[in-house]
């Protein structure tokens, strides 16, 4: 099989270089969307989206220009080159759209107070058929960011036992819109359950560095901070830092239980 001529390689490399720059620009824009809007801190770490999405971007950014490098040739007419580049671009955009859609479906949409913890729930974990059972203000999932909800107690012993059984199957009340209540109704229970952050620091000296970093980021003193465990279906070892008004002001990768 004859090797490609230096002239063809130089010609193809020029087009592949431009293709790479365009692909990189699109990748940076989509990354800003994913990590800036859909997965703000700390959810990008809790849900492990960074590795998955970076793999999608690398494949997309590399494969498109590589295909251009392979097919571009000065021997082809302008019409043939245009058709080649259009087909490569369509394949590349389709792959990126599929990856973006998958990441969007797994974005965090709900932060629920559940008994003694805060639970992060993703869009594909919500029982969408039950959305009409939620309070009117909570019947639509946000396009970005999380909506904060409280959870009602079981109505009777039968519902309580059913919730335990569903929980063992990975379906928590936080995923059931029919259990949601407005966030403000959670404050009395949060007041009772939130613990001083100083207690956690004394109990887990091995996590002192992470805790001190999180405290510094809040701009508050440790005496002004409380915490609740922060969990998701993919991570259990996080906490949310709360100020004296029980507003979430920070996070730390520390086991809060």
N, C-alpha and C positions, 0 to 999 in steps of 0.2 A: 504494500500500500504506500503510495508516494506521500512524502511529508509535505505539509502546506508550505507554500513559498513565503519567504520573509515579507514580500510585498503584501500578500493576503493577510498575514498575521498582523502587520502594522495597520492595515486598513481595518481589520476586525477589532483590534485592540482599541482603536480610537472610538468606535461605536460602543464597544463594551464599556469603556471608561465613562462615557456620557450616560450610558444606561445605569452604571453603578451609582453615579452621583445622584441621578433622579431617584433611583430605588432607595438610596440612603436618606434622601430628603423626605420621601414618603414614610420611611420607617421611623424617622425621628418624630414626625407629626403624629403618627399613630401611637408611638410610645408615650408621647406627651398626653394623648387622650386616655390611654390605658392607665398609666401610673399617676397622672395628675387628677383625673376625674373619676374613673371607674374604680381604681384601687389605690386610694390615698393611704398614707401610713396610718396604722400599722398593718392594714389589711393585705397589702401586697406581700408582706412577709408571712403573716398568719396563714394565708391561703396558698402560698407557694406559687404565685402566678409568674414571678420574675423569670425563673428558669424556663418555664413552658413558653412564655411569650418571646423571650429572647431567642429560643430555638426556632420559633416561627419566623421571626425577623431575619435571622441568619440564613435560614434556608431560602427565604424569599429574596433577600438582597444578593445572595451568592448565585442562586440558580438562574435568575433572569439574565444577568450580565454574562454568565458562563454560556448560556444558550446563544446569546448574541455573538459571543466570541467564536462559537462553533459554526454558526450558519452565515455570518456576514462575509460577503465576498465582492470584490470589485467587478467580477465577471457577471454578476447578476444585474438585471435592469433595475431602475428605480422602482418600478411597480413590484417586482419580485422582492426587493429588499423591504419595501413598505409592508407587503403582505406578511413577510417573515416577522418583522418587528411587531406588527399588530397582533399576530397570533401569540407570540411570546408574551407580549404585554397582557393579553387577555388571560392567558394561563396564570401569569404571575398575579394579576389582580384577583382572579378567582380564588387562588390559594390564600392570598392575604385576607380576602373577605371571609372565607371559611374560618380562618384562624381568629379573626376579629369577632366573628359571630359566636364562636365557641367561648372565647374569653368573656364576651359581653354576657352570655347566658350564665356564667359562673361568677358574675360580679357580686359583691356584698350589697344587700339592699335593706336589711333589717338588723337592728341592734335591740335585742329584747332583754328586759330584766326578768330573770327566772329564779325565783326563790332567794338565792344567795349569790348569784353570778350574773354576768352580762353575756349574752349569746349572740354571736355573729351568724347570720343566715344569708345564704347566697340565693340568687334569683331562681336557679334550677332546683333548689331545695324547698321552695315555697309550694304549698298545695294550692295551685292557682284556681282550682274549681271552687275553693272556699273563700275567695276574695270578697265576694258579695256579703259574707257573714261578718266581715270586719266593720269597725266604725266607719262612717262615710269618709272621713278625712284620710283613712288608711287603706282604701280600696283600690289604690293604684300604686304599683311599684315605681320607685324613682328611677329616672334614667341614669343618674349618678348620685353618689352620696348614699347614706343610709338613713332610713327613717327610724326613730326611736319609739319603742312600744313597751308597754307593760303587759303582763300576762295575768288573766283572771284565774282564780282558783277553780278546781273541778266543781261542777254543779252538784254532783252526787257521788256516792261510792262506786257506782258502775262506771262513770266517766273517769274517775280516778284510777281504777284498775285497768281500764282500757288504755289510758295514757301511759301507764307503766309498761304495758305490753307493747304499745307502739314505740315507746322509747327504746326498748330492747331491740327493736327492728331498725333503729336509727331515725325514727320520726318523732322529734320532740315537739312539745306544744308551741315552741317559738316558730315552727314551720307551718303552723295551722292558723290562718287568719281569723278563724272563729274564736280563738283564744285571746286575740289582741285587745288591748285597752289603750287609751291615751297615755302618753309618757308621764304626764304630771301625776297621775294616780299612783305611780311607783315610788314617789319620793318618801312617803312615810316608811315603807318597807326597806328602801335603800338606806334611810337614816339608821334603821335598826341593824342592818346587816353590814354596812361599810365599817371597816376597821381602820384604826390609825396606821398610817404608813410606817411610823416608827416601830410598831410591833413587828411588822414583816421584816424590817431591816434587822431587828434584833434576832429574829428567828432564823433568818437566812443570810448570815454574814458572807457566805460564798457569792452572793449576788449583789454585794455592796456596790461594786463599780457600776453595774447596770442601773441600780436604783438611784445612785447619786447623779448619774447622767440624766435620767428621766426627771429627777427633782429639779436639777438646774434648768432643764428645758422649760419647765412650767413657770419659772420666775418666782415661785412661792417657797416658803420655808417648809421643812418637813412637818412642823407642828400644825401647819395649815392644810395638810393633805391626808386623805383617806384613800382606801383602795377597795376594789372588788375584783374577784377573778374574772378574766375575759377569755372566753372559749369559743371554738368553732368546731365543725366536724373534722377539721384537719389539724387543729392545734389546741392544746389544753394549758400550756405553760405561759400565759400572759396575764397581766393585770391592767386595769384602767385606773388612772389616778383621778381622784375627785377633789374639788375644792370644798370649802365650807358650805357652799350653796348646792353641793352635790352635782355640779356641772363637771363633765369629763374634760380634764385639762392636759392629759398626757397618758402615755402607755409605756410599759416596760416588759421585756421578754423574761418574766419571772413567774414561777409557779406560785399562785396565790392561795392554794388550798393547804 
